[in-house]
Amino acid sequence: MNSNQFRERIRASIADENLQLALDANAQRRRVGRLAAFASLPDHQERRARAHAIKADVVAHLDEYLAQFVERVTANGIIVHRAADAGEAVRIVLKVAQESAREDEKQKAKNEIRIYPRSSASPILVAKSKSMVSEEINLNHALEAEGIRVVETDLGEYIVQLRGERPSHIITPAVHLRRQEVGQLFAEKLGIPYTEDIPTLTNTARKVLRDVFLTADVGVSGVNFGVVESGTLCVVTNEGNGRMVTTLPPIHIALMGIERLVPTLDDLALFLSLLPRSATGQKLSVYTSLINAPLPSTALGASPGQTRHLILLDNGRTALRNSPLAESLYCIRCGACLNACPVFRELGGHAYGSIYPGPIGSVISSALVDPKFASLAQASSLCGACREACPVDIDLPGMLLRVRAGLSPRRTRSDTKEGEGIPFAVKLGLRLYRQVAASPWLFTLAQRTVGLFPLPRWIPLPAFTGWGTSKDFPRPAARPFRARWKGLNREGAKELRKRKETNKAEKLIAKNLDLVEQFTTELQALGGRVIRVTEQTAPARLGEFLRERGIDHVLVDEAGAEYVTGIETVREPSPTVRAGVTGALCGIAESGSVVLVSGAGQTLTASLLPEIHAVVLKTSQIYASLPQVLNLREVRETAAGVIVTGPSRTADIEMTLTIGVHGPGELHVFLIDDSEAV
């Protein structure tokens, strides 16, 4: 994409009224949500610094960390593949998918049929959860060219797939669309009556995609973090589709960039305190999956057990690591820089042309996607908002300048002579500006002097400068920035004092809450429900609850089955089961989360497939914080576990929160008071 094409995209985006309304709504809601989420984390600046230092260490010693990680993952029973580039990664996925079809035929011959078998006449079906790496390697197109059916299962990704588009945002793929456009799309593609009701549209996608989850031959996911010390793959989602594709299909393929490592589970806890807050304004995402090994047949609900593959992708990352842009590998793909960037907020993701838009995309696209995207670095005001929003404190403005200077790995400074092609008048002007800008008093004087003269919006400068033909020449400010900054600084100080007072109040409230009360408060704020019971009354209260909902059979795990009486229990997943009852390993007070592990029969499916999830938890099993839980032996040793924080949810259509997407729409915790026993 050359500069003229980029300018055409920019003009089209700015002229699109629907796009502008959608982008404005996204930016405002993301900003408000992010500020509210970080208000409960008073030490977040210190956490940013720690996260930056951890990623710097990982990137500096990437080879050593990768070797340790691969060794541990392999020991856990996951098959590891290394892919040097996009082509090799695609070939690996193709090979695994094609082998899955042959394995399915072998199971049929042995009479070992999956609960939801695919038809022998159907093509191989791949269910995908959102993965930027898969977009980077153009995976869908490559698989479809080989006759494999690929279905995106994230709601936003599913919408743009139906439209034949790329995602326009790292976190919210369909942020550029309004409900009217989605309603029209579903009417045309899915055959439903036209509606603009977002819950109806979401429920339609749930129904259509449920069959995909249950019959898929292969599940493909990304990986948010790989934990070196334990070989854990961490996948963070809100809708439940990430859990579906990593739990239900007999084969799971995880795609991971080689830089997405953290050394320890304690480090993982740190990054999990930053990622959801920056991405979606949550203390924790609804589902934080911790995958250590393939699921055995007892946990999968089918025979034989599951096979997991991990593809570690380089595709230019080593070159980035050895370049002046190495810091870009610290990125945790939260999308905060996009929401903060005034340029992205006017253009949206599609104007960039690359699958990585916004400030971070303008840095990495030329290295990971195509050298032609080096021109994207020009689409930046260098205001620093992106760095301020970044949870890992990446110096994005500095790297944008390096890309502009030709320091991208695929386009080095040696490719062009210094100053080549720059007109003499421009060089002279830049020299004069440098001399004036080097002196604070001279710069202030010049700014005040120029600000006295009103100038037209368009300055008739020569076309080769770009000013007056493709860029607005800014009017000089009559009031210097330094003077305006002092006023803003005073307002900022007031806001900071107010925030500190709020944090103090929150701390006082927290001190007055015990763990049970804090857990209850947090969960109910998320739309969950806590029902206080005793060991003796739990079965009766649970049975009463289920009968009130008209439920006559439930999917259970071993722990949940102990508390279900008078109602039929089933151990095999079924689309007709409306409720699942499971036990919980523990709860987390600071986020209102429950932690489930795969060792108790159908824990993962019973907590995921039905529309209602009832979980039994004892008060003695509630811990204060996430780091305590991640270091539990049961969490480290389970094949797979999940931290559930409220009911399944999405905001992929017009940033409107909708409860109950692919996972349960209701979460009820039957909290057994066993304080006397303790």
N, C-alpha and C positions, 0 to 999 in steps of 0.2 A: 504494500500500500504506500504510494508516494504522497508527498505533502499536499498536492492538489486534491487527491481523493479524500484525504483526511479532512481538508477544509470543507469539502462538499458534505461529508458526513456530519461535521459540526453544524453547518448551517441547517441541515435537515432536522437535526435533533433539537436545535433551539426553536425552530419553527413549529415543532410538533406540540400542540397544546396539551393533548392527553399525556404525553410523555412528561412534560414539565409539571403537570399536576401530580403525577405519580411519583416523580423524583422529589418534589417538595415535601410530599407527605412522608415518604420514606426517611428523608434526612431529618425532619423534625422529630418524628417518633423515635428513631434510632438515637438521636442526641439526648432526648429526655430520658429514655430508658437506660442509656449508658450512665448518665450522671446519677440517676437514682440508684443504680446497682452499685456503683463505686462509692456512694455515700456510706454504705454499710461496710466498707473496707478502708478504714482511715489510714492504714499503712501501705496503700497501693503504690505510692511512689517508691517506697523501699522494695516492694515486690517487683516492680518494673526493673529496678536496678539489678536485683538478684536474677531475674529471668534473663536479662541481657547478658549478664556474666556467664550464666549457664550455657546459653546458646553460643556465646563466643568460644567457650571452652570446647563444646561439642564440634563446632565447625573447624576449630584449629587442630583438633585431634580426631578428625572424622574417621580416618582409616582404622585407628585403634578401637574406637567405639563401635564401628560397624562390625569388625571382626568378633568382638565380644557378643554383640547383639545376635549376629547370625548363629554363633555357637549355641547361645542359650535358646533361641527360637527353634533351632533344629533339634536340640535335646528335648524340647517340649512336644515334639511330634509334628511340627508344621514344616511343610516342604518349602524350602527357600530357593528362589530364583534371582539371579542378578541380570538386569537388563541395561546394556550400555546406552541404548537409545530407544526412541519410540517404536521403530520397526521391530526390534527384538522383543520388546514388551508385548506387542500385539501378537507376535508369533507364539509366545509362551501361552497367552490367554487362549488363542485358537487351538493350540495343541491340547490344553487341559479340557477345553469345552468339547472337543471332538472325542477325546478319550472318555468323557463322561457319558456320551451316547453309547459307546461300545460297552461300558460297564453296566449301563441300564439294561442292555440286551442280555448280559450275563446273569443279572439278577432275575430277570424274567425266566431264563432257562432253569435257574435254581429254585424257582417259585418264591423268590424273596422280593416281593413287590412292595414298593413304597406305598404309603397310605394314600398319597395323591399322585399316582403314576401319570406320566405324560403319554399321550397317544403315540404309537409307533409311527404314525403317518405325519406327526407334527414335526416341525424343525426344532432344533435345539433351542431351548428357551433360557435366556439369561436375564435375571432380575438384578438391576443395578440400583444402589443407593448413590447419593450425590458424591462425586469424586472429581476434584479439579484435575488430578493426574490423568484420569481417563479422558477428560476433555483435551488435555495437553497432547496426548498421543493419538487423538482422533479415533478412539476405540470403537465407538458405535458404528461408524461408517465401515471400518475394516471388518467387523464381525458380520454386519449385514451383507457385505459384498460376498461373504462365504456362505450365505443362506441361513445364518443364525439370527433368530429373533431376539432383539434386545429391547427391554422395556425399562425406562427410567421410572423409579418408584417414589422419589421425593416429589411432592405435589408441584412445586415450582418447576422442577426439571421435567416432570411429566407434561406440564402445560406447554413449555417451550419445545419439547420434543414433538408434540402434536402439531405445533405451528411450524416445525422444520427450522427452528432457530437455535442459536447458542444461548447459554445463560448470559444475562446482562449484569449479574452481580455475583460475587463469590458466595455470599450467604443467602441472598434472596434472588433466585434465578429469574423470576417473572416480575421483578420490581417495576419494570417498564409498562406493565399492562394494568388496565382497570377492569373492574368486575364485568362491565358490559362486553368487553372483548373476550373475557374468559367464558362468559355465558354463551356468546355466539359460537365460540370454538367448540364447546361441549355439545351444543345443539347440532352442529354440523358433523363432528367427528364421532360422538357417542350416541347420537340419536335421541337425546332427551329433550323435553319441551324447554324452550328458552326461559331462563331464569337468571336474575341478578343476585339471588339470595346466596350469600357466600357459604353458610352451613350446608345448603342443599348441594352446591357445587362440590364442596369438600367431601360430602357423604357419597356423591356419585363416584368420585375418584376412588374412595375407599372400597366401594363395591366392585368396581372394575378391576382394581389392582389386587384384591384379595385372592382371586383365582391365580394371578401371576405368581404371587408369593408361594402359594401352596403347590403349584405344579412346576415351578422352575427347576431346571436341571443344575444350574449354576447360579450362585449369588456372587456379585462383585461389589466390593465396597472400597472406600478409601481408608486411610489410617490417619487419625489426628496426631497421635504420638506413639512412638515405639520406646518401651522402657528397657534400657540395656541390661540392668541387673537381673531382671526376671524374665525377659523375653516377651513381655506383655504388649499386645496390640490394643490401643485405646481408640474407640470410635464414639464420637459424640453426636447425638441427633436429638430432635424434638418430636418427630412424627411417629417414630417406631419402625420406619422402613429400614433403617440401618440394622436394627435388631432382627427384623424379618429375614433379610438377605444373608446375615451371618449365622442364623440359627436354623432356618427351615430347609434350604436346599442341601442335598447330600454333599455338594462341593462348594466350598467358599474360596474365592480368590480375593486377596487383599492387595491393593495397589498402594505403594508408599514411596515417596521421594526419599532419597538416602539421607537427607538432612533433618528428617522429622524425628530425631532422637532426643530423649532426655535420659540422663544417667540413672536416676533412682526413682522409686515410687514416691519418695518425699518431694522430689523435683516435679513429678507428675501432679501432685496435689497443688503445688504452687501454680503451675500453668493452668490447671483446671479452675483456679480461683480468678484467673485473668481472662481466659478465652471466652467463657459464656457471657461474662459481664461486658466485654468489648464487642462481642458479636451480636448478641440478642438482648442484652440487659437483664440477664438471669444470674442468680447466684450459682446455679448449676443447671445444665441442660436437663431435659426430662429424662433422657436415657444416656448414661455414661457406661458403655460396654467395655469390659475388661476381658480380653481374649488371651488365654494362655496356651490352649491346646485344642485339638479337634474334639467335638462333642461325641461321647460314646453313644451307643444305640439306646441305652436306658434314658438318656437325657434328651435324645432327639425324637423319640417316639417312632422310630423306623429302624429297619434292619437292612444293611449293616450300619455302622457308625459313620461319622462325617469325615471328610478329607479337607484339610485346609492348605492353601498355598499362599505364600507371600512373595510378591514381586517387588524387588528393590530397584527403583529406577534412578539412573544417573541423568541421561539426556541433557547434558550441559551443566549439571550442578558442580561437577569437579572443576570445570573451567571457571565457573563463577567463584568457586572457593579460592582459586588461585588468581583472582583478579581484584581490582579496586572496588568491586561490587560485592565482595564476600559477605558483607553485613546483611545483604538481602536474603541470605539463607537463614537468618534468624526468624523470618516471618512465620507466624502460626496460622495464617489464612483466616483471620477474624473478620476482615472486611471493614474495620473501623476507619482506616485511612480513606476508603472510598466515601464513606458517609460524611467524613469531615471535609473532604476536598471540594472547594468551591467550583472547580472545573468539572469533576465527575457529576456533581449535583446539578449541573446544567446540561451535560451531554448524555449521561447514562453509559452503560457498558458497551453497547453495540457500536457506538461511534468510534471506539478505539480499534475495532477490527480484530484484536487479539482476544483470546479466551481469558487472559489476565488483564483487566482494565484498571483504571485509577492509578494512583501514585506507585503502588508496588508493581502493578502490571507494566507501567512505563519503564520501570527499572529492569525487570526480569524477562520481559517478552522477547527482547532481541536475542537473549541468550538461550532461553528454553523453547521458544516457538519459532521465530524467524528473524534474521538480522534486519529485515525491512522495518521492523517495529521500533528501531532506534529513534525514529522521528517522533514517537509518542512522548518522549521526554520534553518536547517543546510545549506540550499541553499541560503546563503547570505554572501557577503563579508564584511558586517558591515561598508561599506565605508561612510555611511551617506547621500548618494545622494537622497535616498527616503525621508528623513526628509527635506532636502533642497528644494525638489520639492513640498512637501505637502502644500496645500493652508491653512491648519488648523494647521500647525506646530506640527504634531503628532510625538512623539518620537518613531519612528518605530525601529531604531537600539536597543534601550533600551528594547523594548518589545520582539524583536526577541531573545535577550539574556535571557529574563525571560521564554519564551517558551522553550528554550534549557535547562533551569534549572528545567523544570518540573512544571512551575507555571501556566500552562493553567488550566482553571476551571475544565476540565474533567480529569486532571492528575496532582495532587498536589505533592509538594515536599515530603510530608510524605509517598508517595507511595514507595519511595526508600531511602535507607540509604545514607547519604552523602559520596561520593567517592566510593560507591560500584561498583565493576566491572572495576575500573580504575587500570591498572597495576602500580606497584611500580615505574618503570622507568619513566613512564609518569608523575606520581605525583612529583617525584624528579625534572624532567625537568621543570615542571610548577613552582615549588618553586624557582628554580634558576632564571628562567625568571622573576618572580615577584620581586626578589631582585634587579636584574639588571635594570628592567624597572622602578623601584621606584626612581632611581637616574639618572637625566638627563645626567650628564657628563659620568657616567658609561655606560649608554645605547648608547650614541654617540660613545664612545670609542669602545664598543663591535661591534657596527654596522660597523664602519670603518674597524675594524680589520677583521671581517668575510668577508666583501666585497672585501678584497684583494685576496681572494681565490676563483677561479672559481669552481662552483659545477655543476655536471650534472643535467639535467632536472628532471630525476627520481632518487630519493634517495632510496636505498634498505633498508628501515626501515621495522620493523616487520609488518605483515599484520594487526594485531589488531589495529594499529594506524590509518589505513585508508590512510596514506600518502604512495605514491608509488604504490598503487593499484587502488585507485579511485580518488585521488586528485593530482594535480601538486604541487610539493614542490617548492615554489618560490625561485629563485636565490636571494641571499642577494644583496642589492643595494650597488654599490661601492660609490655612492653619497648619503648621508643620506637624509631622507625625509625633515628634517628641512632646509637643504641647498636648496633643490629643491623648497620647499614652499616659500622661500624668493623670488626666481625668479618669481614663479607664482604669488605671491602677488603683485609684481611690475607690472606685466602685468594686473592683476585684477584691480589695482588702476587706470591704464590708461583707461581700459575699463569702470570703474565706472565714471571717469571724463567725458569720451566721452558720456556716457549715460545721465549724469546730464545735459551736454550741450544740448543734443538732447531734453531732457524734457523741458529745459528752452525755447528752440526754439518753441516747440510744444505749450507751455503755451502762448508764445507771439502771435503765430498764432491764438490760441483759443480766446484770448482777442480781436483780430481784427475781429472775426467772430460773427455775431449776431446769434440768435437761428435758424432762417430760413436757413441761409447759412450753418451753422454747420449741421443741419438736412439733407440738400440737399447733402452736401459733403459726409457724412457718408453713406447715403442710396445708392448713386451712386457708392461708393466704394464696396458695397455689390452686385452690379449688378441690383439694382433697378433703377427706373427712376422717376424724378420729373418733372411735367409739370405745369408751373406757369400760372394761369388763374385768372379771376375775377369772381364775383358772376354772372355777366351778360353773360360772354363768356363761363363759365364752361359747360353748356349743349351742346353748339355747338361743342366745342373742344372734349368733350367726345364722342359725336355722330360721329364726323369725325374720331376719333381714332378707334372706333369699326368698322365702315364701311370699313376703310382701311384694317382691319384685316379679312374682309369677315364675320363678325359676324352679324347675323340677329335676334338673341334673346339672352337675358342675364338673369342670375339669380341675383335677387336684394334683398336687405333689404329695409326697409322703407326709410332710409336716402338716399341710393343710387338711389332709384326709382325717387326721386325728380329731379335728374339731367339727366335722360335718356329720350330722346325725339326721335321720329321717328323710334325707334327700339322696337320690342316686348320684354316685360318683363315677367318673370315667377317667381313664388314664391315657386315652388316645385322642389327639386333637381332632376336632370336628367343627365344620362351619355352623352347625346347629347349636353349639354350646354358647350360651350367652354370658356365663360367669366362670371365672377361675378363682380358686382358693389356694393360696400358697403360704408357706411359712417364710420368715425373713431371717437372714443371718443376724442383722442388726439394723439400727436406725442412726441417722446423723442429725443431731439437734440443730446445728447452725443453718441447715438448708431444708429441713423437713423431709429428708430422703430415707428410703428403705433400701437395703442392700440384699440382693438375692444371688445365690450361687447355684451352679448346675448340678450339684451332687445329690439333690433330693428329688430324683425322678423328674417329673414334668414341670419343674419350677419355671424355666424360661418360656415354655410355650403357654402354660396356664396363666402366666402374668402378662402375656402379650396378645394372644389371639382373641379371647373373648372381649366383649364390649365393657364388661364390669370386672374389675380386679379387687378381690378382698384378700387382705394379707394379715396374718397373725404375727404380732410382735410383742415381746415382753419388755417391760420398762427397764429391766436390768440390762437389756441389750442395746440401750441407746447410748451412743458415744457423743462427745462434744463436737468433734471436728473430723473432716475428711482425712487428714494425715494419719490419725489414729486408726481409722478403718482400713486404709490401704496397707497398713503394716500387719494386719491380722493374718495369721497362718492360713486360715480358710480362704481368704481372698487371694493370697499368693499361690495356693496350691490347686484351686479349682480350675477346671478346663475353661470355663467361661462364667463370668458374673456380670451383674448389671446394677448400677445405682439408679433407682427410680425416684424422680423428683416431681411428683404430681402426675396428673393425667396427660395422655398424649395431646399434643397441640401443634398448631401451625399458624403462621401469619403471612403466608406466601401470596395471598390475594389481597391487594390494597392494604397490607400491613394490618389486617383485621384479625384479631385473635379468634381462633376457632378450636374448640375442644373436641377431642376424639377423632384422630385421623386414622392412622393404621393400627395404633395401639388402643388400649382401653380409653373410653371417655369418662370413666369413673374410677376413682381409687379410694377404697375404704380400708382404713387400718383399724383392726380390732386389737386394741392395746391392753394387754393383760398386766394388771398390777401385781407384780411379784416382789414388791419391796420388802414385805415381811420375811420372805424366804431368803432374801439377801442379807 
